[in-house]
Amino acid sequence: MPGSTLSADVCVVGAGIIGLYNAIQYAKRGFSVALVDELTPRSKSNYKVGESLFGSSNAFLRTVCDLDETISESFVKRGVWFTYGMEGRPAFDRNVAEFGFQGDLPQRWRDSMTAKKFGRVMFDDAQIVRPEIEAKLRAHLDDFPKITFLDRGLVRDIQLGDDTTNHQITWRSRDNTSTGTVHARWLIDCSGRAQLMVKKMNHDVPLDDGFTTSAVWAQFSAPFDESDDRWNFDFPDGSTIRRDLDTLHLWGNGYWIWIIRLAGNRISVGVSFDRNRPEFTGNMRDTFWEVIKRYPVLDFLTDAEMLDFGAYRKVQHITDTYVSAKRYAIAGDAASIIDAYYSQGMSLAMVYSWHAANIAERDLRDKVLDTGYIDHVNRAALADWQIMRGMVKYKYGPAMSDSRFFILDHLLDYLIFGAFLADRFRVATWLHETGGYTETESPRARELRRRLSRSFSLSQSSPWGKLDPLVVAEKFDRYRAGLSRRARWRTAHGVHLRPATGVMRPDAPVPAIWRLPFLNVLRRPHITPPAITEPAFMSPDLSARLPWLLARFGSFLLPIIWHAVAYDVVDTGLRRARHVFTGFRSRPKSPSVDRG
């Protein structure tokens, strides 16, 4: 059977959203691209996980992928919301622990922006319908003559070249009627859970601490009742928002549910659960419905409105290599995935695809392979995924029922993403100026990209960016383990802390930590700060330059949150000492012995 032969600078394997993004980004940098995958009716239409844009995914899709208008027509994401204790409750009340961040900017700040598109790139996250976005991207490939889309086959064999020879990628259609070979200097593996290069090169990192999860999800055509005030949240200052306009997370004992509203009255609903829990070992569709029916507020979801259903029995895997000196990169689920929590799969995939493109571009254009950059990227990416694993690992355990753990663990998340905001702003600036076309970079943009090549990751944000990335990940995990350990001691010894609330806003971003010692006695236990309204003439132009506070937000938050952790250490230590002393005082005396 004769086959075709194609030569390209870059071969991208896999035409999901990450593969399509990579193909376009390399074409915009001036390189020829072969994109290889086999499209089926199912792959074109199924509803995939990854609808919530968070982190940098919004910025990359609006600019590199030219989807600004399409994303603006998607469901607007107002923020993120987390709750614990809603099982069996028909409405949210003060017996539920809640934490959230509202990303929607005050209108006065929007009015002050001189660059409206930059405002959308940086701030306007959305909740997208994946198959529709991927269809737009496939149609957009026609605008790039440098991209050849081989959509008739799956990759069957990869032979890596050496310093002087190109890689050879062989593909064949499922029915064996078509075959071909691609010769390329760089290979970008976006093959998803097939993990072609991880398996071929043995890059898998063992996850052997016993924490394993499964995920089930569905899409529904089931509109929210906009008049249903059960979804309302009232701030202490009297203003009101709706929780369902955020990416909503409902935590239970050993699992969590996501609720993501989409355009066209569609809803993405999923359950991620601990595989070690005996109640979650049966049929995954049955498990999905058993968990959903624990929540009366979700009683509008029925099997009749289900559009699609999917499941991963084993979710988690991590690789130790994201870019190789052998001239390949691994992105998206082909590299690492821990949990759908915070929607970091797409965001981190695009972050590290951007780093990989910087490395590949210098090799292709200048014949310089920057092994120092490669090593830094691999350490930072591995650390970022370890940080993400730490974010979810302890939340699945019994500590989550402790209100203080719920608040403090989410505050650590807030610290990490808050510190990342400065570089998110910088990369949004670079993307807004260049659109991903590096050949038209200004000297300012070129210097910005050089700076970001070192700092653009969760584990290298300021103020901890001077530390080794893996040390940063280990330190955060140690703090979370301590929070969990103290919370479990409190719950085991009958220490009941009232459920508390903390909701941050752009104009009220600093948690009222001073309230923490008094949450059990306050009429309304919360650490929600009051909003600050500046005079209209002082409203910042957030599209002009990186605001001073945003640039140092991580450094500003760090001592505040560490003081909260220190209070938890001291308070629990005193309770332990009181418990030991009380137990000693109440211990019965040994009976005397008559020695007569």
Phi, psi and omega in degrees: 000116181292146179234161179272157177232133183224139175248140181207161174291320186225135171247121177257124181257118179108125184245038166281191186297325180286320176295319179295317176302313181297317179302316182290319183295323178288324177296320179293335178274002172097015185250149175283140187228133168252122179252121188241126173190165175246111180274133176239164176306325179292316182292338180277338191237346187288151181274115186257158172290149178115043183268337186268120178273126182207149184083239184250359184298323178301314183295316181294318182291322181290331187255292182302318184268000175057041183251024183304311182293317182296316180292326178295337177271355179280179180289125182290129179264118183275336182171197176236147186219137182229137177224157170221134176108013182274355179304129176077358183263132180282347181205160175288138177212188186282000175267012181245132174278136183218146173216142180200164172224127178266116182272350184290123183286147172302145184300327181296329178287321178297319181296334182277350183286132176270337179244093186295322180294321177301321178301320179290318182298318184276319195246338191265078174291159182215174175240114194255158171264106189306310183298328179289321177295317180294324176297320177298317181293320178297320178293328181290339179302330180296341180280357184237097180301338181283352180260127172249117183262110176265093190259022186249000186202163177259149179291127181253336183205144177229122175246112182286140176276182175250200183298334186250352182237153181276162172289153176240118183245120182255131179237156178210143179288159183299327181267007176065020179269343181226145177209164179185172181227139175244131173253122184214147178286324179239142177241130177243110184271107175240042187279005178070215186289354172294331174048056187304308186282329176298316180288320183293322186254006176058054181264003186293138176259121180297134174248092192243026179265008176089356180270108180226145182225158172238163179218139174230145183208162180209158171250139181234149167257087187211098185291144171289147174278107184294343179269357181283105185280004176296337182272358181285146171234130181257121174288157177303334181276001177100347177286156186229140172230171175252129180296325186288352175277353174265169164285112192260132179240123177250111182270140172232193183278098179090012180200169169213156180244138169252143175234115183232112177283143181233165177298154177075028179058034174258154181223133171263127180229131180219160176231126174247129188219158180287119183291343182277353180278126185298333182286353183245028185259358184271204178302132189288328176293320177295321178299317178305307183290327179298319180288315181301322184286354173286350188243101179301333180291347179255021185290353177278353178272122179227161180298331182294331181268002183288128179266328183197159180216141178213164181201147169237116178290325176238117185268312199276135166201151181223143175251159176263000183225123177247331172222134181245145174295349175276011173072048167218156177228155181234129187225155176068211181296342175294339180258291187214147170205135179245310186195155176287352183304133182063008174052043185273349181302309181290319183296308181294328177299319181285324176302310185280339169294324177295315176299315181299322180294325176299317181292312181295322180298316180295323178293315183289324186269318187248358181060035178239119178260109186277089183291332176295317176297317179302312180298318180296316179299315181296320179290318181292318180294316177299318179296320179299318180288329174291324174298316179296322179296320177296327179299326184258332191304313185278339179289336178284347186269182184293342180299336186297337180284350178273122187298322181292320176300316180306313182290311186291323179294321176290330176293325174297319175302315182299321177298314182297311181286330176295319177295329181287343185300324182298314179284333172298320177295317181295317181289328175296323177297314179298314182294320180296322181286320188260334187066011182096356180273102184285338182291343180253015180301137169280163176304323178297315180293323179296319178292324178296318179295322178298317179295316182293335180299338177266320194256348191281081175191159178299322187276355181237017177290160173284136020257006183257014185293343178278347180277158173298134183306319182290332174292319178301313180299318181294321180294316178298320179295322180295318178296319179294320179299320178294317176302315181295316181298316180290323178295319179295326176295317181298313182294325180290338183248023170074020177275111183256120177252134183297142175303137183235167183230143171215119181231120181261149177228159180305325179264013174207067192269353187254117183298144179279072185297333181301340179282345188307314181292346188249009186298331181284348183241347179292147179298321176233100184289110180203158174241023179288123181280156175287144177288148179249125178250111180274160174303149185304322183289348180259003179298130186286147170271095185287357177260357185270311182204162179294117181298147184303313183293322179295322180295333183242021187297319178298316179295328179287319182286327189307305181294329179296312183286325176295327175295323177295318177295319179298320177300319179298319179298310184293313182299314180292324177299318178295320178296320177298314181297319178297320180296316180296316182295317179296319178296322179293318182293326184270359181291130181295143178288148177292139179296142179289153182251126178281110182264009179289000000 
